[in-house]
């Protein structure tokens, strides 16, 4: 049976959760619409957009939109093509190399600072906290993306930012690049990079200012 292309207006959209509802032009039926049903586009859905879509019924009998595109934004998709056969971008070795370089560059100063901190204070907590929290934060990102695809309740942005602030920002950076999650929302990225700047500034001060203060303190102790 040939799929039917329908059209409706987006009447509700929750951008932070990635879903909304389409009011069908054929009646008053509201159709559930998730961001993963949208064909690739740089345009974020907004209330008032005209959405062209097909209907699909999941295993629980719920009707939702699929193979959707925003009218006037992208070209009309070929009907009958399953999202699973749509060619997805592949990560070339150059992209992986670029990610590795970025991670090394971002982690260099905090790593040196944490090592210096451990040797001067005999406290290894930062060296342990960064990798542990990065792993936890990456897992939180992966879980949140999975929830978004399934239309389930999302992990709050405050919780993700808290994990980043507690030392998991490097894991968050890797997740953003590898999972393509939370990487295009400007307001989220602003808070994320503020957190990164706080950590890097702290270790910058520790290495180049804190060491001097420690030297002055030890010198005054020995002179006394």
C-alpha positions in Angstrom: 0.0 0.0 0.0 1.4 3.4 -1.0 2.1 5.7 1.9 -0.1 8.8 2.1 1.6 12.1 2.5 -0.3 14.4 4.9 0.0 18.0 5.8 -0.6 19.9 9.0 0.5 22.8 11.2 2.7 22.5 14.2 0.6 23.8 17.0 2.8 22.7 20.0 6.5 22.4 20.1 8.8 21.7 23.2 12.2 22.4 21.8 14.1 21.3 25.0 12.3 17.9 24.8 12.3 17.6 21.0 8.6 16.8 20.4 5.3 18.5 19.7 1.9 18.0 18.0 0.7 18.6 14.5 -2.9 19.7 13.8 -3.9 17.8 10.7 -5.3 20.0 7.8 -7.9 17.3 7.3 -9.5 17.7 10.6 -8.9 18.3 14.3 -6.7 15.3 14.9 -3.5 16.1 16.8 -0.6 13.9 15.7 2.5 13.3 17.9 5.7 14.6 16.2 9.2 13.8 17.4 12.4 15.5 16.1 13.8 12.2 14.9 10.9 11.9 12.4 12.2 15.0 10.6 14.3 14.7 7.5 17.8 16.3 7.9 17.6 20.0 8.0 19.4 22.9 9.8 16.0 24.5 10.6 14.6 23.8 14.1 10.8 23.3 14.1 8.7 26.2 15.3 5.1 26.6 16.2 3.3 27.6 13.0 5.5 25.6 10.6 3.6 23.5 8.0 4.7 19.9 8.3 4.4 17.3 5.6 4.4 13.8 7.0 3.3 10.2 6.9 1.6 8.3 9.7 2.9 5.3 11.5 1.5 3.2 14.3 3.9 1.8 16.9 3.7 -1.5 18.7 1.5 0.0 21.4 -1.0 1.3 18.9 0.0 4.9 19.2 -0.1 7.0 16.0 2.8 9.4 15.3 4.3 11.2 12.4 7.3 9.8 10.4 9.3 10.7 7.3 8.4 14.3 7.9 9.8 17.6 6.4 9.0 21.2 6.9 7.3 22.7 3.9 9.5 25.2 2.1 12.7 24.1 3.9 13.7 20.9 2.3 12.8 19.1 -0.9 10.0 16.6 -0.8 11.2 13.1 0.3 10.6 10.0 -1.7 7.6 8.2 -0.3 7.9 4.7 0.9 11.6 5.0 1.8 12.1 3.7 5.4 14.3 5.9 7.6 16.6 2.9 8.2 17.7 2.9 4.5 18.4 6.6 4.4 22.1 7.0 4.0 23.6 8.5 7.2 26.8 10.4 7.4 29.8 8.4 8.2 32.7 9.5 10.4 35.9 9.5 8.4 39.2 8.9 10.0 40.0 12.6 9.6 37.0 13.5 11.8 38.1 11.1 14.5 41.6 12.5 14.4 40.2 16.0 14.7 38.1 14.9 17.8 41.2 13.3 19.4 43.2 16.5 18.8 40.4 18.7 20.3 40.1 16.4 23.4 43.8 16.4 24.0 44.0 20.2 23.6 41.1 20.8 26.0 42.3 18.3 28.6 46.0 19.3 28.5 45.8 22.2 31.0 43.4 20.5 33.5 45.4 17.2 33.4 48.7 19.1 34.1 46.9 21.1 36.8 45.4 18.0 38.4 48.8 16.2 38.4 50.5 19.2 39.9 47.7 19.4 42.5 48.2 15.8 43.4 51.9 16.2 43.9 51.8 19.4 45.9 48.9 18.6 48.1 49.0 14.8 48.1 45.3 14.9 47.1 44.5 12.8 44.0 40.8 13.6 44.0 40.9 15.8 40.8 42.8 13.0 38.9 40.1 10.5 39.8 37.1 12.9 39.6 37.7 14.0 36.0 37.6 10.6 34.3 34.9 9.2 36.5 32.6 12.2 36.0 33.3 12.3 32.3 32.2 8.6 32.0 29.0 9.3 34.0 28.3 12.5 31.9 28.8 10.6 28.6 26.4 7.9 29.8 23.8 10.6 30.8 24.1 12.1 27.3 23.6 8.7 25.6 20.6 8.0 27.9 19.1 11.3 27.1 19.5 10.9 23.4 17.9 7.4 23.6 15.0 8.9 25.5 14.6 11.6 22.9 14.3 9.0 20.1 11.8 7.0 22.0 9.7 10.0 23.0 10.2 9.3 26.7 10.7 11.8 29.5 14.1 13.6 29.1 16.9 14.2 31.5 16.8 17.8 32.5 19.5 20.2 31.2 20.2 21.4 34.8 21.2 17.8 35.7 23.5 17.5 32.6 25.1 20.9 33.4 25.6 19.8 37.0 27.5 16.7 35.9 29.6 18.9 33.6 30.4 21.3 36.4 31.3 18.4 38.7 34.1 17.5 36.3 32.3 15.7 33.5 32.6 18.5 30.9 35.2 16.6 28.9 32.9 13.6 28.6 30.1 15.9 27.6 32.3 17.4 24.9 33.0 13.9 23.5 29.3 13.0 23.6 28.3 16.2 21.8 30.7 15.4 19.0 30.2 11.6 18.8 26.4 11.4 19.5 25.5 14.7 17.9 23.5 15.6 21.0 23.1 19.0 22.6 25.5 20.4 20.1 23.2 22.7 18.1 21.2 24.4 20.8 22.8 27.8 21.3 21.6 28.5 24.9 22.8 25.1 26.0 26.2 25.6 24.4 26.7 29.0 26.1 26.3 27.4 29.5 28.5 24.5 28.6 31.4 26.6 27.4 31.1 28.8 30.5 31.6 25.7 32.6 34.6 24.7 30.5 36.1 28.2 30.9 35.6 28.1 34.7 37.6 24.8 34.9 40.4 25.9 32.6 40.7 29.3 34.3 40.9 27.5 37.7 43.8 25.3 36.6 45.5 28.2 34.8 45.5 30.1 38.0 46.6 27.1 40.0 49.6 26.4 37.7 50.8 29.9 37.2 49.5 31.7 40.3 48.9 29.0 42.9 52.4 27.6 42.5 53.9 31.1 43.3 51.7 31.5 46.3 52.7 28.0 47.6 56.4 28.9 47.1 55.9 32.2 49.0 54.1 30.3 51.8 56.8 27.6 52.1 59.6 30.3 51.9 58.0 32.2 54.8 57.7 29.1 56.9 61.3 28.1 56.4 62.5 31.6 57.0 60.4 31.7 60.2 
